[in-house]
């Protein structure tokens, strides 16, 4: 069991250098997700592509990421977390550089797929490494990981806008350079693990999904991630702004993701419990997507930033749920969960762009709202499989009372 929200939040900043090195590289890895947001219109113009064709940059990236999640544990359990992290970073450096050299949208989509492979190898292992090395227990580690996610997603659009203003190719070269820095830091600061780790079978992540709680969490997350990436991948075309304008909007969105994942999510979990927090965050995301669909320019900006609050809360709560709800090892549960959830991220960009092209720019957001409703239905219909989360919440409450005695 985790050690409680209060103790975890108090120790999140007191971490060994190896954890900070891994977290830095994770920030850069997550920057790669939002990096292309401000330059999507520029890429479309520069490579003479439609929004749905450019959206395949996300689809290829996340589709490969989803499938790769099934083998990362198998790899890391045989060669160790440090070597796996370095391999993932090296792949990202190579394919981010190649992305910047693309002459056609097809080449760029292919290179982004390779980038997704490296990112999957790194990100899945990074969470396990941070959980294993962080002080303050698993909960503090997950909060630190989600903080890296939020910071990376928020910084990605800014870096993309700044470098993309010179040329749409430069953000890819910039990411490759930062990942190379992360490679050096992990090489120097992360210790090699001792021998004797249990080896993971290739089938373990899929077997883990047979657990009712994990399959419920993953099933709801695939709908949630469809809504999430509808906002992230399609909204740049709706905003109709310059790269700097899009970057500023998604920087605000990313800050909302980071703040809510680290600070708001634990407060809501203590107050409402994990499952009710999911209901509330999904409901807020649903309303915000409808707001985007029905609003003018100013409303689109406001509701887009507001979705970051719900997304940050859900990122933390869903990740914690996936790690706690079953008896599978955390790395295995995370791999199975992420395989399913990233499928939603892979589908959303292309589907949303096609719906926007064929029907109306508002239609993708109504579909995203419907996906939020579907996620809530999954959680409600299979609520009994999530009963172990109530025990975790009760354990958190018990430790909170120990840390902060009642007056």
N, C-alpha and C positions, 0 to 999 in steps of 0.2 A: 504493500500500500504506500501511497505517497505520504509525505510528511506534513501536509497542511499548507494552505494558501499563505498564511502569514509568514511561516518560516521560510517558505520558498521564495516569496517576493523579497524577503529581507536578505537572502543570500545570492540573488541572481547576479549581482555585480561583483561578487567576490569569487572569482573563478581563476583557475590556473592559466598560464600563458597558452598552453596547447588548446584550451577551449576557445580562447579569444582568437587564435589563429584560424581555427576551424570556422568560428562564427564569422570572421571577416570574409573568408572565402565563400561562405554561405550567402552573405550579403551580396557579393558580386554575382554569385550564381542566380540569385533571385532577381537581381537587376536585369538579367537577360530576358526575363519574362516581360517586363514593362518597357524595356529599352526601345522596342520597335514602335510602341504606341504613337509617339509624336511624329515619327517619320513614315507611318503607313501611307498617308496621302502622297508624300514625296517619292516613296518607293513605287507606288502605283504609277505616278507620272513618269518617273525616270525609267521604268522598265515597261511602260505602256501596258499596264495590267489593270484589271477590274478589281474592285474591293473584294469580291469573293475569291479571286485568284491570289491576292495578297494575303487574305485571311489564312491561306494554306500554310503560311509561315508559322502560325500557331498550331494548326492541325497536325502538320508533320512532326513538329517539335513534341507535342504532348502525346501523340499516338505512339511514337517511339519511346518516350519517357514511360508511358503506362506499361508497355510490354517489357521494357528493360527492368522495371521494378521487380519482376518475377525472378530475375537472375542475380540481382545485386547481392542479396544475402548469401547465395551459393558461392559467389566469387569472394566476398569479403571473409567468409568463414574459412576459406582455404588459404588466402594469401595475406589476410589481416586487414584491419581497417585503414591503416596508414597507406599501404600500397594501393588499396582500392581508391582512396581519396585522390591520390596522386595520378592514377590512371584516368579517373574521371576528369580531373582538372586539365590534364594534358590533351585529352580528346576535345574538351571545350576550347582550349587555346587554338588548336589546329582548325576546328570547324568554324569558330567565330572569325578567324582570319580569312578562311576561304569564303565565308559569307560576304565579307567586304570586297571580294574580288569578282563577285557574280556579275554576269552580263545579261542573264535572262531570269525571269521569275522562277522558271523551273529549276535552274541551278541553285538559286537562293533557297527555294523550298527544300531541295535535297540536302544542302549544307546545314540548314536548320534542323533537319532530321538527325544528322550526325551530332550536332550540338545537343539535341535532346537526349541522345544516348549518353554522352558524357555527363550531362547535367543529372540524369537519373542515377548513374553510377555514383556520382559525388553526393547528391542531395540525400538519397536514401541512407548512405553510409554515414553522412555527416550527423544526422539525427541520432543514430546509434552511438557514434563516437562521443557526441556532446553529452548524451544521457549517461554514458559510461564514465566520462571523465569529470563531469561538472560536480561542484559541491552544492549541497542543498537538496539532493534527491532528484527524482525523475521530473517532478513538477517544475522545479526551478529550471531544469534543462529544457523542458518543452517551452516554457515561457521565453527563455533566451533564444531558442530556435525560432519561435514565432516572431520575436522582436527582430531577428535577422531577416526573416521573410518580409515583415512589414517595412523595415528600413530599406531593404533591397528593392522592393516593389515601388516604394516612394521615390528612391533615388534614380531608379531606372529611367523614368520619363524625363527627369531633369538632365541626366547625362545624354540621353537620346536627343533631347531638344538642343542642348548646347553644341554637341558635336555634329548633330544632323543639320544644324543651320549652315555649317560649312559645306557638308556633303552627306548624303544619306549613308555613304559607306563608312564614314569615320566612327560612328558608334560601335560598329562591329570590331574594328581594330582596337578601339579603346577598351572594350570588354576583354578582348584577348590579352591586352597588356596587364589589366588588373588581375585577371585570372593567373597570369604568370607570376605576379607578386604573391598571390595566395599560395601558389605551388611552392615558392621559396620558403614562405613562412611555415607552412606545414612540414616541409622537409626538415627545417631547422628545429622547430619547437615541439612537434608532436612525437612522443616517444613510441617506439615499436612495442606492440603488445607481447605479453608473455605467451608461450606456447600452451597448447592444451584446450583451445576453445572448441566448443561443440560445432560440428559441421552441419550446415543446413542443406537439406535436399531440395532439388529444383521444384518438387511438388509441394513443399511445405506451405508457401503462401496461399496456394489454391486450397489446400486442405484446411488451412486456418479459416478460410471463408465459409466452411461448412458450419462453423459456430453461429448460432442464431443471432447473438449480439453483434458480432463483427460484421456479418452479412447485412444486418439491419442498418448499422452505422454506415457501411460502405454504400448500400443501396440508396439511402437518403443523400449521401454525399455526392453521388453521381449526378443527381438532379440539382443539388445545390451548386455544384461546380459548373454545370451548364449555365445557370443564371449568372454566376460569378464572371465567367469568361465571355458571356454575352456583353456585359458592361465593359470589360477590359478591351476586348478585341474589336467590337463594332462601334462603340461610341466615338472614337477618333474621327470616323467618317461623318457622324451626325453633327459634331461640334462645328465643323466648318471653320476652324481656326488655323493659325500658323503653327509651326512646330513648337514655338515658345508658349503659345496659348494652350495647346494640348498638353504640353509638358507641365505647365503650371496647374492645370485642372487635375491631372493625375498625380502630381506631387501632393496636392491637398488630399486627394483620395487615398494615396499611400500613407500619408501621415495618420489619417483616420484609421486605416487598417492597423498600423503599428501601435497606436495609442490604445485602441479598443482591445487588441489582442493581448496586450501586457497588463493593462490596468482595468479596463471595463469588464472583460470576461471573468476574471476571478471574483470580482464584486458580485456580478450577476449569478455566478455559480453558488456562492455562499448564500445569496438571498433567495434564489429560486430553485437551485439544483440544476444539474447538467442538462437533463432532458427538457425541462421547461425553458431553460435558457436557449436551447436550440429552437424551440417553438417560437419564442419571442424574436430571436434574431432573424429567423426565416420569414416571419410575418412582416418584420420591418423591411427586409430586403424586397419582399413581394410588393409592399406599398410603394417603396422607392422606385421600383422598376415601372410600376404603373404611372408614377409621377413623371418619370422621364418620358414615357410614351405620350402623355397628355400635355406636356409643358412646352413653353416657348424656350428661346435660347437661354435665358437666365435660369429658368427652372431646370433645364437639362443639366446645367453646371451644378446647381445646388443639390439636386437629387443624386447626381453621379457621385459627388463627394460624400453624400450621406450613405450611399451603399457601402462605403468603406467601413463605416462603423459596424454594420451587420456582418460584413465579410470578415473583419478582424475577430469579432467575437466567435463566429462559427469556426474559423480556422483553428483557434485554440481549443474550443470545446470539442469539436469533432476529432482533432488529433489526440487529445487526452482520452476521449472515449474509445478510440480505436486501440490505444495502448493499454487500456485498463479493462475493457469489457470482456475479454476472453482470457483463457489460461495459456494462450500461445506466447512464446517469447516475443518481447516487444519488437525486435527487428523483423521477425516473421509476420506479426500482425500488421506492422506498418507497411510492409511490402505488399501484402494482399489488399489492404485498404487502399493504398495509393494506386495500385493497378486499376482498381475499379473507379476511383474518384477521378483520375486523370483521363479516363475515357470520356467523361462529361466535358472536360476542358478541351479535348481534341475535337469533339463534335460541334461544340457551340460556335466557334468563330466562323466556320464555313456555313453552317446552317443559318446562323443569324444574318450573315452577309447576303446569302441567297434570298432569304425572306425579305430583307430590305430592298434588294434589287427588283424582285418579282412583284412585291406587293406595296409595302409602305415602310418608311423608316421606323414607325411605331410598332409594327408587328413583332419584331424580334424581342422587344421588351415585354409585350403581353405574353409571348411564349416563355420568356424567362420567369415572369411572375407565376405562370402556370406550373413551371418546374418547382418553384418554391412551395407551391401548394401541394404538389406531388410528394416532395420531400417530407412535408408535415404529415401527410397521409401515411407514408411508410412508417414514420416514427410512431404515430398513434396506433396503427394497425398491429404493429409488432412490439408494442410497449413492453410486454412481459419479458422479452428477450434482453431488455436493458435494465433489469432489476439490480444487477450487480453495480451499476453506476450509482444507484441510490445508496448502496453500502459505502462506496468510495466517498460520496458527498457527506455521509454521516461521519466517516472517518476524518474528513477535512474539518467538519464542524467540531468534532471532539478535540482535535489538535488546536484549533483556533481558540477554544475555551481554555486549553492548557496554557497557551502562549499569552493570551490576554484574559486574565481572571475577571470574572464578573464583579462589579462594584455594588 
